[in-house]
Amino acid sequence: MNTDKLKVKAQIMDEAAMNRAVIRIAHEITERNCGVENVVLVGIVRRGAPLAERISAALEKIEGVKVPVGSLDISFYRDDLSLVNVQPVLNGTKINFDINGKNVVIVDDVIFTGRTVRAALDGIFRLGRPRTVQLAILIDRGLRELPFKPDFVGKNIPTSRHEVVSVKVDTIDGENSVSILSEI
């Protein structure tokens, strides 16, 4: 969908709301895993990676432990690659730690159809065999085509297929916000 013709329908989260969601997700990760000793975070390139860094910083404040963070480029694992781009633009996978036996938390900005999650799982399992794989999502917009349910969600936002959820993070976009875009 060409986002140039879309207008902001509603702002869902500002910076403060995003911070609260990240802190809540960090607490939930700590509770689910009885601490963070065996936890690693893998952010999906692009906006999942800076969100994973923010969750790691929140976990460090809560638990006093720096949780390893990596980034995963899922471009080659997508099942809709020919629909996205014949020559995918690679932004690089950077996972400088062993995932074998770890509780891997995949982090992304939005879950929609579930295809990105499927691709991320393919990428993770090519790197090793984690103990568990969990999913942390800032925005769950519903409308799944594949049977994935996030373990940790910042906010559920029911949307139509004609709307776009726009997540902005300061390291990429210069601001932190979530908006719904549509043809108005």
QUIQUI-V48883 format. One record per residue. N is the residue number from 1. RES is the residue in one letter. SS is DSSP state (alpha for helix, beta for strand, coil for the rest). Layout:
n->N res->RES ss->SS
n->N res->RES ss->SS
This chain:
n->1 res->M ss->coil
n->2 res->N ss->coil
n->3 res->T ss->alpha
n->4 res->D ss->alpha
n->5 res->K ss->alpha
n->6 res->L ss->coil
n->7 res->K ss->beta
n->8 res->V ss->beta
n->9 res->K ss->beta
n->10 res->A ss->beta
n->11 res->Q ss->beta
n->12 res->I ss->beta
n->13 res->M ss->beta
n->14 res->D ss->coil
n->15 res->E ss->alpha
n->16 res->A ss->alpha
n->17 res->A ss->alpha
n->18 res->M ss->alpha
n->19 res->N ss->alpha
n->20 res->R ss->alpha
n->21 res->A ss->alpha
n->22 res->V ss->alpha
n->23 res->I ss->alpha
n->24 res->R ss->alpha
n->25 res->I ss->alpha
n->26 res->A ss->alpha
n->27 res->H ss->alpha
n->28 res->E ss->alpha
n->29 res->I ss->alpha
n->30 res->T ss->alpha
n->31 res->E ss->alpha
n->32 res->R ss->alpha
n->33 res->N ss->coil
n->34 res->C ss->coil
n->35 res->G ss->coil
n->36 res->V ss->coil
n->37 res->E ss->coil
n->38 res->N ss->coil
n->39 res->V ss->beta
n->40 res->V ss->beta
n->41 res->L ss->beta
n->42 res->V ss->beta
n->43 res->G ss->beta
n->44 res->I ss->beta
n->45 res->V ss->coil
n->46 res->R ss->coil
n->47 res->R ss->alpha
n->48 res->G ss->alpha
n->49 res->A ss->alpha
n->50 res->P ss->alpha
n->51 res->L ss->alpha
n->52 res->A ss->alpha
n->53 res->E ss->alpha
n->54 res->R ss->alpha
n->55 res->I ss->alpha
n->56 res->S ss->alpha
n->57 res->A ss->alpha
n->58 res->A ss->alpha
n->59 res->L ss->alpha
n->60 res->E ss->alpha
n->61 res->K ss->alpha
n->62 res->I ss->alpha
n->63 res->E ss->alpha
n->64 res->G ss->coil
n->65 res->V ss->coil
n->66 res->K ss->coil
n->67 res->V ss->coil
n->68 res->P ss->coil
n->69 res->V ss->beta
n->70 res->G ss->beta
n->71 res->S ss->beta
n->72 res->L ss->beta
n->73 res->D ss->coil
n->74 res->I ss->coil
n->75 res->S ss->alpha
n->76 res->F ss->alpha
n->77 res->Y ss->alpha
n->78 res->R ss->coil
n->79 res->D ss->coil
n->80 res->D ss->coil
n->81 res->L ss->alpha
n->82 res->S ss->alpha
n->83 res->L ss->alpha
n->84 res->V ss->alpha
n->85 res->N ss->coil
n->86 res->V ss->coil
n->87 res->Q ss->coil
n->88 res->P ss->coil
n->89 res->V ss->coil
n->90 res->L ss->coil
n->91 res->N ss->coil
n->92 res->G ss->coil
n->93 res->T ss->coil
n->94 res->K ss->beta
n->95 res->I ss->coil
n->96 res->N ss->coil
n->97 res->F ss->coil
n->98 res->D ss->coil
n->99 res->I ss->coil
n->100 res->N ss->coil
n->101 res->G ss->coil
n->102 res->K ss->coil
n->103 res->N ss->beta
n->104 res->V ss->beta
n->105 res->V ss->beta
n->106 res->I ss->beta
n->107 res->V ss->beta
n->108 res->D ss->beta
n->109 res->D ss->beta
n->110 res->V ss->beta
n->111 res->I ss->beta
n->112 res->F ss->coil
n->113 res->T ss->coil
n->114 res->G ss->coil
n->115 res->R ss->alpha
n->116 res->T ss->alpha
n->117 res->V ss->alpha
n->118 res->R ss->alpha
n->119 res->A ss->alpha
n->120 res->A ss->alpha
n->121 res->L ss->alpha
n->122 res->D ss->alpha
n->123 res->G ss->alpha
n->124 res->I ss->alpha
n->125 res->F ss->alpha
n->126 res->R ss->alpha
n->127 res->L ss->alpha
n->128 res->G ss->coil
n->129 res->R ss->coil
n->130 res->P ss->coil
n->131 res->R ss->coil
n->132 res->T ss->beta
n->133 res->V ss->beta
n->134 res->Q ss->beta
n->135 res->L ss->beta
n->136 res->A ss->beta
n->137 res->I ss->beta
n->138 res->L ss->beta
n->139 res->I ss->beta
n->140 res->D ss->beta
n->141 res->R ss->coil
n->142 res->G ss->coil
n->143 res->L ss->coil
n->144 res->R ss->coil
n->145 res->E ss->coil
n->146 res->L ss->coil
n->147 res->P ss->coil
n->148 res->F ss->coil
n->149 res->K ss->coil
n->150 res->P ss->coil
n->151 res->D ss->coil
n->152 res->F ss->beta
n->153 res->V ss->beta
n->154 res->G ss->beta
n->155 res->K ss->beta
n->156 res->N ss->beta
n->157 res->I ss->coil
n->158 res->P ss->coil
n->159 res->T ss->coil
n->160 res->S ss->coil
n->161 res->R ss->coil
n->162 res->H ss->coil
n->163 res->E ss->coil
n->164 res->V ss->beta
n->165 res->V ss->beta
n->166 res->S ss->beta
n->167 res->V ss->beta
n->168 res->K ss->beta
n->169 res->V ss->coil
n->170 res->D ss->alpha
n->171 res->T ss->alpha
n->172 res->I ss->alpha
n->173 res->D ss->alpha
n->174 res->G ss->coil
n->175 res->E ss->coil
n->176 res->N ss->coil
n->177 res->S ss->beta
n->178 res->V ss->beta
n->179 res->S ss->beta
n->180 res->I ss->beta
n->181 res->L ss->beta
n->182 res->S ss->beta
n->183 res->E ss->coil
n->184 res->I ss->coil
